[in-house]
Amino acid sequence: MEAIVTVAARTFSEQFGTHPTIIRRDINSPDPIDVLIESAEKIPFGGIEVTDDYIRLAKLQHEVVPAMLSLGLDRATVVSRGIYGPEQSEIESFLSRALMRFDQRIDLVTIDVIEAWLNFPAAERDVATDFVWAVAAELDKYSTDANRRAWFGVLTSYADSV
């Protein structure tokens, strides 16, 4: 999932006039903020944390926010399966307090929302093709054979559905 989110962020950034730099951080590290977004001047201004699980309050409090502070970020996105149900109101309250008191904006995005945007609406058709090839290259650099087979499965499933 980190590879896909990283390449999607790079693909979107290429569509912006400012062309921010997208950096995939150490994938074997337990440190939060898997993807760092920097300005052309190399100033970090955003980050993305990717988790395959449901987001929990403890992860936000003890991992994401401290990582944002150490990296000097005031904005981050957490991509996950969703919010852990029993903690939903606490998480929403925490996110509101973080924004109001500390000016730290944390957006929560579910994996299915990311999937819906991967056709790159309103972009030229080449963008989606370049994205598919870039994911393969990212997987070749940093991932295992199992990850590559999973990506092949995603592509095969998509091809069968169209």
PLY file of the C-alpha trace (Angstrom):
ply
format ascii 1.0
element vertex 162
property float x
property float y
property float z
element edge 161
property int vertex1
property int vertex2
end_header
0.00 0.00 0.00
2.90 2.37 0.74
4.18 1.97 -2.82
0.79 2.78 -4.33
0.21 5.80 -2.07
3.75 7.07 -2.75
3.39 6.79 -6.51
-0.12 8.29 -6.41
1.25 11.28 -4.46
4.08 11.66 -6.98
1.64 11.44 -9.87
-0.65 14.08 -8.37
2.32 16.33 -7.54
3.43 16.28 -11.18
0.05 17.77 -12.08
0.64 20.79 -9.79
2.51 23.85 -10.97
4.77 23.83 -7.90
5.91 20.20 -8.31
6.47 19.23 -4.68
8.94 16.42 -4.06
7.51 13.13 -2.77
9.92 11.07 -0.65
9.18 7.52 0.43
10.91 7.10 3.76
12.52 3.95 5.16
9.92 1.25 4.63
11.42 -1.04 7.25
11.34 1.62 9.93
8.59 1.68 12.55
8.60 5.49 12.32
5.28 7.00 11.31
4.97 9.29 8.29
5.86 6.93 5.47
5.78 9.57 2.74
7.20 13.08 3.13
6.14 15.96 0.88
8.68 18.75 0.41
8.59 22.07 -1.40
11.03 22.85 -4.20
13.16 24.50 -1.48
13.37 21.14 0.37
11.08 22.32 3.18
8.78 19.55 4.48
5.16 20.66 4.50
3.14 17.48 4.57
3.29 13.80 5.29
1.36 10.61 4.69
1.16 7.70 7.11
-0.05 4.43 5.60
-1.40 1.60 7.72
-3.13 -1.61 6.65
-5.16 -1.63 9.84
-7.91 0.55 11.30
-6.66 3.82 12.75
-6.62 3.93 16.54
-6.42 6.91 18.86
-3.14 5.70 20.38
-1.45 5.66 16.96
-2.48 9.27 16.36
-1.45 10.43 19.83
1.79 8.51 20.26
3.07 8.08 16.71
1.60 10.44 14.12
1.57 13.69 16.13
5.08 13.21 17.60
6.40 12.41 14.10
4.72 15.54 12.74
6.34 17.62 15.47
9.80 16.13 14.91
9.54 16.70 11.14
8.07 20.20 11.53
4.81 19.29 9.79
1.51 21.00 10.35
-0.38 18.74 7.96
-0.57 14.96 7.54
-2.84 12.39 5.97
-3.38 8.94 7.44
-4.44 6.26 4.96
-6.05 3.25 6.64
-8.92 0.78 6.45
-11.00 3.26 8.41
-11.51 4.42 11.97
-11.63 1.85 14.74
-15.37 1.99 15.52
-15.40 2.16 19.34
-12.94 5.10 19.24
-14.60 7.13 16.48
-15.90 10.00 18.65
-12.64 10.19 20.62
-10.63 10.29 17.40
-12.82 13.01 15.88
-12.51 15.05 19.08
-8.73 14.58 19.14
-8.40 15.69 15.50
-10.50 18.81 16.22
-8.38 19.70 19.27
-5.13 19.15 17.35
-6.31 21.55 14.66
-7.79 24.21 16.95
-5.10 24.24 19.65
-1.93 23.33 17.77
-2.77 24.09 14.13
-2.01 20.47 13.18
-4.34 19.19 10.49
-4.63 15.42 10.24
-6.88 14.07 7.51
-8.07 10.49 7.63
-8.54 8.76 4.28
-9.66 5.20 3.73
-8.00 2.86 1.28
-11.17 2.64 -0.82
-11.13 6.42 -1.36
-7.55 6.18 -2.62
-8.62 3.39 -4.98
-11.42 5.56 -6.37
-8.96 8.31 -7.32
-6.47 6.03 -9.05
-8.10 6.60 -12.43
-6.87 10.22 -12.09
-10.07 12.01 -13.08
-9.68 15.01 -15.40
-6.10 14.01 -16.28
-4.79 12.81 -19.60
-4.97 9.06 -20.19
-1.17 8.77 -20.13
-1.20 9.74 -16.45
-2.92 6.49 -15.45
-0.60 4.44 -17.67
2.48 6.15 -16.22
1.08 5.48 -12.74
0.79 1.73 -13.37
4.39 1.54 -14.63
5.66 3.70 -11.75
4.04 1.41 -9.17
5.81 -1.54 -10.77
9.14 0.32 -10.61
8.54 1.27 -6.96
7.76 -2.34 -6.10
10.91 -3.46 -7.92
12.99 -1.09 -5.77
11.55 -1.68 -2.31
9.15 -4.60 -2.15
9.04 -8.37 -1.98
7.89 -10.91 -4.54
4.65 -11.26 -2.56
3.97 -7.53 -3.02
4.63 -7.80 -6.75
2.28 -10.78 -7.02
-0.39 -8.86 -5.11
-0.03 -5.92 -7.54
-0.31 -8.37 -10.45
-3.50 -9.69 -8.84
-4.91 -6.16 -8.58
-4.13 -5.46 -12.24
-5.54 -8.82 -13.37
-8.72 -8.27 -11.37
-9.08 -4.79 -12.84
-8.54 -6.07 -16.39
-11.14 -8.81 -15.87
-13.70 -6.24 -14.69
-13.44 -3.91 -17.70
0 1
1 2
2 3
3 4
4 5
5 6
6 7
7 8
8 9
9 10
10 11
11 12
12 13
13 14
14 15
15 16
16 17
17 18
18 19
19 20
20 21
21 22
22 23
23 24
24 25
25 26
26 27
27 28
28 29
29 30
30 31
31 32
32 33
33 34
34 35
35 36
36 37
37 38
38 39
39 40
40 41
41 42
42 43
43 44
44 45
45 46
46 47
47 48
48 49
49 50
50 51
51 52
52 53
53 54
54 55
55 56
56 57
57 58
58 59
59 60
60 61
61 62
62 63
63 64
64 65
65 66
66 67
67 68
68 69
69 70
70 71
71 72
72 73
73 74
74 75
75 76
76 77
77 78
78 79
79 80
80 81
81 82
82 83
83 84
84 85
85 86
86 87
87 88
88 89
89 90
90 91
91 92
92 93
93 94
94 95
95 96
96 97
97 98
98 99
99 100
100 101
101 102
102 103
103 104
104 105
105 106
106 107
107 108
108 109
109 110
110 111
111 112
112 113
113 114
114 115
115 116
116 117
117 118
118 119
119 120
120 121
121 122
122 123
123 124
124 125
125 126
126 127
127 128
128 129
129 130
130 131
131 132
132 133
133 134
134 135
135 136
136 137
137 138
138 139
139 140
140 141
141 142
142 143
143 144
144 145
145 146
146 147
147 148
148 149
149 150
150 151
151 152
152 153
153 154
154 155
155 156
156 157
157 158
158 159
159 160
160 161
